[in-house]
Amino acid sequence: MKVAEHYRAYRPRPLRREERDKVTLLFGGLTWKHERLMQAILENGGYRAKPLPEIKRVDLDIGKEFVDPGACCPTIFTAGNLARFLREKVEEEGAQNVRDRYVFVTAGACGPCRFGQYHESYERVLEGTGMRDFRLFLVDILRMEQEEGGLEITTSLTLGLLYAVFLGDILTDMEYAVRPYEVKPGETDRVLRESVELLSQKLRKRPPLNGRWRSFLWHATTSYFTEALREVRELWDEVEVDRLRVKPKVKITGEFWLQTHEGDGNYNIKRWLEAEGAEVIPPPIAVWMDYLIHMELWRMQESREFVRRYLLKKLLTKGILWLYHRTYNRLRAAMNNVPHPLPPQEELRKLANPFFDYRLAGGEGHMLIGKALFAYLHRHAHMICELSPYGCLPNTMSVGAMQGVLGKYPDLLYAPIEIKGDAEVHALSRCQMILTEAKRKAQREFEEVLDRTGLTPEKVREFEEERPHLRRATYRVPHGGCAGTAASYVLHVAKIMGRV
């Protein structure tokens, strides 16, 4: 007779302090740049750390062995990625060695979508691979200090990881702004790799800091990271670009994992768009964290009569937001402000409000509507590409609400792409139809600027010959009210020449 077993909630064995020099922390889910820089900060904090392997198409098939195939593809891909790593390591080192030498650290949170359930998917992987005793720790992304099973998250470590995210965002923005216009193919990727390694070395040598307030004050006032970026800027100064190439700008939005990812998990759509002749505007991770802090502020404001010391807490939260943006802008300034600033959250909320209430939290909530309208109304992009996982509730609401937006702004080019992980041709063909119109829009804009200024591409090139600094990757071209880089550049040259 089979005896029924009661459900036992997963609880990992603690990570003891004396194990830290023998146990490797595994993590993942971001771009290789962010992960490499975060690895350096973790090593600076006394941990051994290693990102999970790059996501591959095979991870989708492996993930379906353990996770409900109706789940969204980020869940399946990440679960399969962890399972593939465990299987390979068990074969190389043995099951017990893997249990003792590795732990997996991931973000934990509540929500109406898969993000609040990631850990359960990972638990299914551990059960399915016979690794129930493998250690998996959840950390709260909104808490400065915490301890989970012996994993000590200090103020110094948290702020270091935040800087790693900021630096990763800055480099990613540079990468996508430069690569479509590079004169020498491959130069951007080479300089990017050198930049990541240079910053990784700097982060590993970050001064040791003890004490919550000492660490906070140092990170709030230091020029350590901006000085490191100035060294990086010297590398990018050597990259020559041709900004007269007419390319449509495509703003990427969508579910956090899919819009951040660079690889098979989203059909490598960013590189595909570049190959199709577009310039991609990638979403900084810092925008999402900015959104989370603002959500806490707005909730507090709505229930202020029930919040003890409301004015003090409101002032403190606003001070944190001011410091957050100041820090990001200081890093941007070190790269001559070529990377985009963070969009104003209050404006995103106001733009989205007629179509999507900000209280409908989950995923990126109202930001998907707000960012699309912000890019359209301020002419930052010719086209919006929203990446949605199959069956994602928050994104389904967003795509539905965007129909109301399109009714009011019919010339907004919007490509909602539902990604299952194994329907690449269908997804990319839908995107390509909208991209074709975006190309026409970019070309019309460029020709209108030429007519308005009386310039020709040949005259601009003659002007460049006497001013070679204009062709540097780190030369900042002001926005000027045009979405396209080529149109903005011609307008900028015309202003220098005194034509407008």
N, C-alpha and C positions, 0 to 999 in steps of 0.2 A: 504494500500500500504506500502510495507516494504522499509524503508529508509536505503540506504547504508551508512555504517560508514567508515570514513577515517581511514587509518592505523595510530596508535599512537605508537611511539617508547616507549619502557619500560623505565621509569625513577623512581628509588626508592625514597621514602621519605628520607630525610637526617637523619643520626643518630646524635642526639645532644649530646654534651659533658655531660650534666646532666643526660642522659639516661644510661650511661655506666655501672653504678652499678645495673641496672635493666634489661638490654638487654643481651642476650647470643649470642655470635658469633658462628655460626655453620660452620664447614669446614670438608673436607674429601678428599678421593682419594689416600691416602698413606697407609703404613702399620700401624698397631695399635701402634707400637713402636714410629714411627715418629710422629704420631698424639698425643700421650700422652705427648711427650716432647715438641711439639709445643704448646699444651694446657698450659703447665707450663709456657712457655715464655709469652704467651698472658696474662695469669693471673698475671705474674710478671709486665707486662706493664699496669695493671690497668683495664683489660677487663675481663668479664666473658666469658668463652669459653667452647665448647663441640664438640667433633667429631660427625659426623652423625653415625647412627647405622652401625654395621658390614654389609657388602654387603651379601645378601642372594639370592638364586636362584629365589625366588618369585619376587625380584626386576626387573628381566628381563621381567616377564609377566606384572607387573604393568607399567614398562616403555613403553611397546608396546602400552599401551592405549593412550599415549600422544605423542610419538616420532615415526617418520617414521620407520616401522619395517625393512626397508632396511638399516638403519643407522648402524654404527659399534656398537658392543656390549658394549664397554666402555660407549658410549653415552647413550645407553638404560639402562644399569645397574645403572649409576649414576643418571639419571633422575628418574628412578623408585625408587631408594633409597630415594631421596628427597621427592618424592610423598608419599611414605610409611610413612616417618617421619611426614609430614604435616597432613596426614589423622589421624594418631594415636594421635598426639598432639591436633588436633582440637577436637577429640572425648573426650580427657581427660580434656582440658583446655578451649575449646571454640575458635572459629575462631578469634575473636577480640583480645583475649589474646595472641594468637600465633603471630598475626601481630605485636603486640606491644612488645612482650618479646623476639623475636628471629629475627636474620638477618642471611643470608647465605653469606659467603665470599668465593670467588673462584678465581682462576687465570684466567686472560684474555690475549689473544695474537692473533696475526694474523697468518694465515697459510693455506695451501691447504687442510687440513684435518679437522676432527671434532673438534680439539682443538680450532680453531678459531670460532666455531659455538656452543660451549657448552652453552653459555649464552642464545642463542635462544631456545635450547632444554629445559632449565630450565624455560624460559618464558612460553613455551607451558604447562609445568607442573602447573605453577601458574594459568594460564587461565583455565586449565582443572579441577583443584581442587577448583576453585572459590576463589583463594587467590591472585588475581591480585595485591593487595596492599601490599603483603608480600615483605619485602626488600631483595634485592639481589645485592651485590656489587662485582665488578670486580677490581682486583688489578694487576698491571703490575709487573711481576716477575723480570724484569731487572732494575727497578728504586729503588734507595735507600730510597728516601722520597717521599711521595705522600699523597693525601687526597681524599677519594672517599666518597662523601655523608656524611661527618662528621667522617668517619673512618680514624683516623690519623695514618699513617705508618711512624714512625720516624726512624732515623738511628739506634738508640739503639734497637728498636723492630725488624728491618730488620736483623741486625747482630745477634741478639739473635735467631731468627728463623733459620738463616743459621747454627749457631752452633747446634741447635736442629736437623737439617737435618744431619749434619756431625755425631753427636753422634748416631742418629738412624742408619745411615749406618754402623758405627763401630760395634754396637751391633748386627746388622743383619748379618754382615760378620762373627762375632764370632759364632753366633747361628748355621749357616749352616756349618761352618768348624768343629764344635765340636759335634753336635748332632749325626751324623752318627757313631761316634766312642766312644760315652759315654759308660762307663762300667755299670753304674747304670741307667736304663731307666727312663726318665722323669727328670733327674737331670739338663739337659741343659735348659729346659723350666722353671724350678723352679728358677734357677739362673738368667735367662733372665728377668723374672718378677721382681725379687728383684733388679736387675740392673736398670731397667727402673724406678722403684719407687725411688731408691736412687738418680738417676740423676734428676728426676722430682723435688724432694725436693731441690736439689742444684740450679736448674734453677729458681725455685720460689723465692729463696733467693738471686738471682743475685743482686749485688749492683745497686742502682738507679743512672742513668747517664743522665745528661742534656748536651745539646750541641752536634752538629754534630761531630766536631773534637775531643772533649774529649772522646766521645763514641767510635769513630773509633780507636783512639790510645789505649784505654783500651782493646778493643776486639782484637787488633792486637798484643798486648804484654802480655796480662794476662796469668797466669798459673792456673786461677780459674777452667777452664774446664778440663785441664790435671790432676790436683790434684783430681778432682772428679772421673775421670776415673781410677786413681790409686787405689782409694777405691773400685771401681767396679772390678778391676783386682784381688783384694784379694778374692772376691767371686768366680771368675772363677778359681783361683789357686786350689780350693778344688775339682774341677771336674776332675775325672780320666778318661783317654781315652785309647783306644786300637787301635793304628795306624797301626797294622798289618792286619787289615781287608781290603781286597782288594775290592775297590769300584771304578767304573768309575766316573770321574768328568764330570759334565754336566754344561756348561756355558749357562746361560739364557740371551737371547737378545730379541729384538722385540719392539713393540709399547710401549711407556712409561707406560701407565696405566696397561697394561696386564703384562709386565715384573716386575713391582713393586708390583702388587697386590698379596695378600695371602688369597685366599678364593674361594668362588663359582664362582667369576667372570672369573677365568681362570682354572676352574675345580680343583682348589687347586693343581696345577700340581707340585709345589715344594715339598709339603709333599708326593704326590704320587710318585715322583721320588725317594725320600728317602725310602719310603716303598718298592720300587722295587729294592733297594740295591745300589743306587747311592749317590754320594756327589754332592750337588748343589753349584754352584758359583753364588750368587745373584748379580744383577746389582745395584751399589750404585746410589742414586739420584744425588750425587755430580758429577758424570761423565757427566750427562746431562747438568747441569749448567756450567760445565767446557767447554763443547762443545759450548754452546750458547755464552760464552765470546770469545772463539776462533773464532767463526763465525764473530763476530763483528770486531775482529782484522784483519781477512783475507779480509773482505770486505773493510776495511779502507786501507789496503795495496794495493789492486787492483785499488782503485780510489784515490790514494794519491795525484795526481796532482790537485784534486778538493777539497781536505780536508784542511781547514784552520788549521794552527799550527799542521800539520801532525806529525812531529817528537815528539812534546810534547805529543800529544794524544797517539801515538804508545808507547812511553816510559811509560806513565801512565797506559795503558792497560796491558802492559807486567809486570809492577810492581804489578798490581792487581792479575794477574795470578800467579806470584811468591808467593805472600802472601797467595793466595788461597791454593796452593799446600803445602806451608810450614805449614799452620794451620792444614790441614788434616793430614799431616805426623807427626806433633807433637801429635795429638790425637792417631794415630796409634802406635806411640812409647810408649805411656802410657799403651798400651795393648801388649807391647813387640813385636810390628810389626807383630802380627799374622794376622790382617785384611790386605787384599790386597791393594797395592798402586793404585792410579788412573792411568789408561793407558795413555801414552803420546799421546796427540791429534795430534801432527804433524806426528807421525808415523802412526796413524790410517788413516789420510788423504792420506799419501803416499801409504800405502798398498791398500787402496780402489781405488786409482786414476785410475788404468788401467781398472777397472770394473764399477766405479760409480763416477761421477763428484761431488765434494763437494758442488758445487753451486746448486745442486738439493736439496734444503732445504725442510723440511717438515718431521714431525715425528723426527726420529733420523738420517735422511739423510744417508750420507756415513758411519756413525758409525756402522751400522749393518754389513756392509761388513768388515770394518776395525777391529771391535772387533772379528769377527769370524776368520779372518786371523791372528790377533795378538795372539789369544788363541791357534790356530793350530800351527803356525810357532815357537812360543816360548814354546810350549808344556805345556800350562797351563790347558788344558782340553782335554778329549778324544772325546767329542761330543758337538755340538752346537745345542741348542733348541731355535728356533726363534718363538715367539708368535705373531701372526698377527690377528687383528680383521677382521671379514668378510667384504669384500668390502673396505679395507683400502688402499687408493692410494699409500702413501709412502711405505708401507710394500709390496704391490704388485710389485713395482719397485725393491725393495730390493731382494725379492724372485727370480724375473726374473734375476737380475744381478748375483745372487749366482750360477746360472747354468754355467755361464762363469768361476766362481771361481772353481767349481767342475770339470770342464773340464780340468783345469790346475792342480788341486790338488785332484785327484779322491779318495784318501784315507781319505779326510776330512769328518768326519761323521756329517751330517747336517740334522736336523729334523725340517722343516718348518710346524708349526701347526697353521692352520686357526681356530680361535675360534669364534663360533656363540653364545655360551652360553647355547645351548641345544643339542649339538652333542658330548657329552663327550666320549662315547664309541669309536666313529670313531677317534677322535683326539688322545686319549690315546693309542689306538691300533697302530696308525702310529708311535707314539713316541716310543712305546715298541719295534718295529721292529729294529729301529736304536740303541736303548739302548742295545739290545742283542749283537750286534756287538761291542759296546763300552765296554761291560763287558769282552768279549774275548780279546779286545785290552789291557785292564787294567791288565788282568791276564798274558798275554804274557810279558808285560812290567815288572811286578813283578818277574816273573820267570827268565827273562834275568838278572835282577839286582842280584838275588840270585846266579845265575851262575857266574856272573862277580866278586862278592865279596867273594864267597865261604861260604856264611852264610846260615843258615837255620832259620826258625821262632823260633825254640827252642833255638838256640844260642843267638838270639836277646833277647828273654825273659829272659834268664839267665843274660845277660848283663844289662837288665832293673832292675833286682832285686837289684843290687848294686847301681843303680842310679835312684831312684823312681821319681826324678824330670822330667825325660824324659816322664813320663806318665801324666804330668800336661797338662790341656787344654791350658794354656798360654805359654807352651814351644814352641818356634818357630823352625820349621823344615825348613832349607834352601831348595830352589827350586831344585837345583842340576841337572836340565835338564830333570826331569821326570814329567809326567803329574799327575800320581797317588800319593796320599798321602802315601800309603804303600810302594811303590817303592822308593819315596824320603826319607822316614824314614829309610829304610834299608841302603840306600846309605849313609845317614848321620851317622848312627851308625857305618858303616864300616870305614868311615873317622876318627871317634873318636878312633876306635880300631887300626887305622893305616894300614888297609887292602887295601886301595886305595889312 
